[in-house]
Amino acid sequence: MSTVTVEISGPAAEKLRHLVEAEQRSEAEIVRDALEAYAPSKRRLPKGAGLYHSGRSDTCQNAEQILRDAVKEGKWP
């Protein structure tokens, strides 16, 4: 097991203190459980995500038109 130091202030620190008292558990236990609950909810990106650059800055706004053009030009199956 590794040791990690985390600085928490404001509302998050107050919530942590409240949980420590209410559940009679250590801060470390609560943070570990929170991380375990949070981590699986994040969807992993596909392996190729971010590896290629199209040179275009409008891909998101014009995705459908870009794909239509690629099909017409024989660049997309």
C-alpha positions as CSV (number, residue, x, y, z in Angstrom):
1,M,0.0,0.0,0.0
2,S,1.3,3.5,-0.8
3,T,0.9,6.7,1.2
4,V,-0.6,9.8,-0.5
5,T,-0.9,13.2,1.1
6,V,-4.0,15.1,0.1
7,E,-4.8,18.7,1.0
8,I,-8.5,19.3,1.5
9,S,-10.1,22.6,2.5
10,G,-13.5,24.2,2.7
11,P,-16.7,22.2,2.3
12,A,-14.9,19.0,1.4
13,A,-12.9,19.0,4.6
14,E,-16.0,19.6,6.6
15,K,-17.8,16.7,4.9
16,L,-14.8,14.5,5.6
17,R,-14.7,15.5,9.3
18,H,-18.5,14.8,9.6
19,L,-18.1,11.3,8.0
20,V,-15.2,10.5,10.3
21,E,-17.3,11.3,13.4
22,A,-20.5,9.8,12.1
23,E,-19.0,6.5,10.9
24,Q,-16.3,6.2,13.5
25,R,-13.8,5.4,10.7
26,S,-10.4,6.9,9.8
27,E,-10.0,9.6,7.1
28,A,-7.9,7.2,5.1
29,E,-10.7,4.5,5.1
30,I,-13.3,7.1,3.9
31,V,-11.0,8.5,1.2
32,R,-10.1,4.9,0.0
33,D,-13.8,4.0,-0.2
34,A,-14.7,7.2,-2.0
35,L,-11.9,6.6,-4.5
36,E,-13.0,3.0,-5.1
37,A,-16.6,4.2,-5.7
38,Y,-15.5,7.1,-8.0
39,A,-12.9,5.4,-10.2
40,P,-15.1,2.7,-11.9
41,S,-17.6,5.4,-12.9
42,K,-15.1,7.0,-15.2
43,R,-15.3,5.5,-18.6
44,R,-12.0,4.7,-20.2
45,L,-11.2,6.2,-23.6
46,P,-10.6,3.9,-26.5
47,K,-6.9,3.0,-27.1
48,G,-6.6,5.2,-30.1
49,A,-8.2,8.3,-28.6
50,G,-6.0,11.3,-28.8
51,L,-3.3,9.6,-31.0
52,Y,-4.3,11.2,-34.3
53,H,-4.7,14.8,-35.4
54,S,-6.9,15.7,-38.3
55,G,-5.6,19.2,-38.6
56,R,-9.2,20.5,-38.2
57,S,-10.5,22.6,-35.3
58,D,-14.2,22.1,-36.2
59,T,-14.5,18.3,-35.9
60,C,-17.0,18.3,-33.1
61,Q,-19.4,20.9,-34.7
62,N,-19.2,19.3,-38.2
63,A,-18.8,15.6,-37.5
64,E,-21.7,14.4,-39.6
65,Q,-20.7,16.5,-42.6
66,I,-17.1,15.4,-42.3
67,L,-18.1,11.8,-42.3
68,R,-20.5,12.3,-45.3
69,D,-17.6,13.9,-47.2
70,A,-15.3,11.1,-46.3
71,V,-17.8,8.5,-47.6
72,K,-18.3,10.4,-50.9
73,E,-14.5,10.6,-51.3
74,G,-14.0,6.9,-50.6
75,K,-12.0,7.6,-47.4
76,W,-14.5,5.9,-45.2
77,P,-16.0,2.4,-45.6
